Amino acid sequence: MSAPIRGLRPTTLCGKVCRMEQHVAAEHLQVIRTLMERSALYRRTLGPIMVYVGAVGSVAALGGITLGIEALRAFCAWWLVAALAAIAGAFAIARRQALEDGERFWSPPALRVTQALLPPLAAGLLLSLALAVFAPDHLRWLFVLGNALFYGCAVHAAGFSMPRGTKLFGWLIIVLAGTLLFTRPVFAPGATAVVDHALMGGFFGGAHLAYGAYLLVTEPRKTPA
């Protein structure tokens, strides 16, 4: 029988591992508890964000139609700029709300939401760049519906840390975009750029304005002390 190895203390090592696992579990529970406690705060912030994003989407759709933007590269560039404006404004609104409520903006829950949003949004960006470089102009519809699908996935992923209606809104976008993905090439293969701008305005304008209005109208009012 071999002699025991000097300096090896299984009991001590096991204790350290157990304490580390307990610490990680405690951190996860704290993040979950914080998300649940801030559900009302996130709901209050989500209303203005949705209205703002909807306004940007509606203005971009009207502007694209008025300016007659048809070429795929110009179409992609126009809507990517609109997306950047929407994201920047959404983060500005969220930061202002956090400061007003005395919260840290880059808190663990905020990081969780951002991490959930990033992969689908990055995939949509990569699709947009690939279409802008390689695809012909008549594939504008693929830019529209592909980005709507990825965006719906992003909203649904963020919905696990947000009010329940956020996941339902994400599913609504996914279902509508998925349905049009199969029906648009069949029933309207030669649709003009006006139709594509209108679809973008519907997904990123009208739908967001409607959901934002719903959140603002149904938001619980604070009762005076």
N, C-alpha and C positions, 0 to 999 in steps of 0.2 A: 504494500500500500504506500502510495507516495505521500510525502509529508505535506501539510498545508502550506500554501504560499504565504510568505510573510507580508504583512501590511494590508492584506485583503480582508475587509470587514463587510460581509454581505448584509448584515443587519443595518449598518450605517448607510451603505449604498442604497438599499431599498427604501430607507427612511427619506433620503434626499429625493429620490425619484417620486415617491408618494407625495411629498410636500410640493414638488414642482408641478405635478399633475393637479393637485388641489388648487394651487395658485392659478394655473391656466383655466381650470374650470370656474373658479371664482371670478376671474376676469370676464369670461364669456357670460356668466350669469349677470354680472353687473351691466354689461352692454345690453343684454336682452331686457333687463329691468329698466334701464334708462330709456330704451326705445319705447317700451310700453308707457312709461310715465310721460314721454314727450309726444305721444300720439296726437294729442289735442294741439300742441304747438306746431307739429308738422302739418296738420290739417289746416290750421289757420294760415300758415305760410304758403301752402300749396295752391289755395284759391287765387291770390294775386299772381303767382307764377304762371298758372295755367292761362289766366286772362292775358298776361303780357305775351306769353308765347303765342297764343291765339291771335293777338293783334299783329304781332310780327309776321306770322304766317299769312294772315289775310292781306296785309299791306304788300307783302312780297308777291302774292298771287296776282293782285290787281296791278302791281307795277310790272310784273313780267308780261302780263297780257297787254297792257298799255304800250310798253316799249317794243312789243313784238319780238321777244327773245325766243328763237326757235332752234338754232344750232345747239347740238348736245353739249358741247364744251361751254358755251355761254350759259346754257340752261343749268348745268352742274355748278358753274362758278357762282351764278346768281343765287341759287338756293343754298350753297355751302356758306356763302357770306351771310345769308339770312339765318342759317343755323348757328353760326358763330355769334351773331347779335342776340339770338334767343338764349343761348347758353350763358353768355356773359351777363345779360340782364337777369336771368334766373338766379345766378349765383349772387349778384348784387342785391337782389330782393331778399334772398335767404340770409345773407350776411347782415343786412340792415335789421331784419326781424330778430336775428340772434343777439345783436347788440342791444336792441330795445328790451329784450327779455333777460338781459344779463347772462347770456349763454356764450360759451366758446364756440366759434364757428367750426373749427376743425376738431370737433369732439370725436370720440370713437364712433358714435352712431352716424355722424355726418360722413366719416371716412367709409363706413360700411355702405352707405347709400351710394357714394361716389364710386367705390369699387364695383358695386353691382351694375352701375350704369356704363362704366368704361368699355368692357369687352364688346357688347352689342353696338355701341356707338362707334367704336374703332372699326368694327367689321363693316358698318355702313359707310364709313369714310373710305375704306379700302375699295369697296365695291364702286363707290362714286368715282374715285380716281381711275380705276381700271376702265370704267365705261367712258370717262372723258378722254382717255388716251386711245383706246382701241375700238370702241363701238361706233357704229354709224348713227346718224341723227334720228332715225326712226325708232331707236331703242330708248327714247326718253321715258317710255312707260316702265321700263325695267328699272331705271333710276328711281322713279316715283315709288313703285310698289316694293322694290327691294329695300329702300330706306324706310318705308313705312313699316315693313315687317321687322327690321332690326330695331327700329324705335319702339315698336310695340313690345318686343322682347326686353328692351332696356327698362321701359316703364314697369313691366310686370316684375322684373327682377328687383327693382327698387321698391316695389309694392310690399315686399316682405318686411320692410322696415317703415312702412308708411300706412295710412288708413286703408282699410279693406277695399274701398272703392277704387283705389289706384290700380290694383291687380285686375279688377274687372275692366277698367278703362284700357289697360294694356291688351287684354284679351279682345276687346272690341276692335282695336286697331289691327291686331293680328288677323282676326277673322275677316274683316272687311278687305284688308290688303290681300290676304290669301285667296279670297273669292275672286277679286278682280284680277289677280295674277293669272288665273286660268280662263276667265271670261273675256278679258280685254283683248288679247290677241285674236280671239275667235270672232267676237261681235263688233269690234272697232279696231281692226288692224291698221287703218290709215288715219286715225284720229289726229287732229292738228295739235300744235303746241298749246293752243288755248285750253283744250281738254286736259292736257297734262298739268298746266298751271292751276287749273280749277281743281284737279284732284289733289295736288299738293296743298292748295288752300283749304280743301275740305278736311284733309287729315290733320294738318298742322295749324290750321286757322279755325274753321268752324267748330270742329270737335273739341278743341281746347277751350274755345270761348264758352261753349255749352257746359263743359265740365267745370270750368272755373266759376261760371255763374251759379251753377248748382251748389258748389262748395261755399260760395259767399252767402247765398240765400239761406242755406241750411245750417250755417255755422251757429253753434250755441252762443247766445248773447250773455255777456257778463252781467250779473245782477248787482246793483249797487249795494255796498255794505250798509 
